[in-house]
Amino acid sequence: MRVYNFSAGPATMPLPVLEQARSEMTDWHGSGMSVMEMSHRSPEFVGIAAAAEARMRSLLSVPDDYAVLFLQGGATGQFSAVPLNLASPDRHAAYLNTGSWSAKAIEEGRKYVDVRVLADEKDSRYADVPTEGSFEVAPDAAYLHHTLNETIGGVEFPYVPEAGTVPVVTDASSTILSRTMDVSRYGVVYAGAQKNLGPSGLCVVIVRRDLLGHARPDVPAALDWAAMDKADSMLNTPPTLAWYLVGLVLEWVEEQGGVSAMGERNRAKADLLYGTIDRSDFYSNPVAPRARSWMNVPFLVPDPALEKPFVAAAAEAGLSGLAGHRSVGGMRASIYNAMPIEGVQALVDFMTDFEQQNG
Ligand code: PMP
């Protein structure tokens, strides 16, 4: 029996993808072996890898002058890779702080570059994004970094920050492929796979080619975008099984009608859940409506003592993974692409019942 899994990542995967992977597990397309047993240099795997890249390019309309890399080290690895590839030690880099993941990127960035935080939402308790135009990026900044969607706080940028000629770098880990995005507005888009793309172990990095080749000489090879690009992301052994599964997920997104169709569904799912929260005096979500995430919806009940019973009763009802992040408590429903609207409907029905019993 499958539950509705609202976990923030690793997260629910599309069932048809899991079923296809199962059917191909011991013998991929007559090769007589599973994908995880194949050489990454074999024509079979090189084909799997290239098909995944082509699908990513087509789904996000990635312009031709961007490289698409499939790397290891997670999004956390990119917190270091971004300064190491884009900023010599004498440069400074601009960051926007909108929550836990921005703060982690900033902390990591400080190891390598003079970090200047242009906007800090700590005072809003990470419940908003900076107003458009409220910060100015110095033209000599190496880049502007922001977190497109804060997975813990449930805060998402509704706009692309303006930085003039300075490249905008975005951590799109928990929002990539959930709605349309104009890749050409960014210098770098990176995303850990374990939310909307597939299993953990892979981080997709989309980088404008003119930004390649400026890495510091001490950049580790595994984080060196130009070296990885030259080697088709196979400078070392890639996580082949994860790459293959990401390819299957991308194929599934195509079958669903692509990113704009996903966006329509995701908007409907988010509206259903936020609507339920906003209509109730029992549940609350602190995030400014314009900055509310379509993917991660944190919510509170009036008495924190009800949180554990809520999560336990929900799990009993087949609704899993609803505890908030350990750093903030409360509840959180992650409603990534693979979560059907039926799952969100089941959640709001449960919430309504729980409120009637405990409100
Ligand atoms: N950025 C964001 C927005 C995230 O949600 C996460 C993981 N939850 C990370 C970075 C860190 O990713 P990883 O664990 O793949 O390093």
Boltz pocket constraint, residues with backbone or C-beta under 6 A from the ligand:
constraints:
  - pocket:
      binder: B
      contacts: [[A, 8], [A, 9], [A, 73], [A, 74], [A, 75], [A, 76], [A, 77], [A, 101], [A, 147], [A, 149], [A, 150], [A, 151], [A, 152], [A, 171], [A, 172], [A, 173], [A, 174], [A, 192], [A, 193], [A, 202]]
      max_distance: 6.0
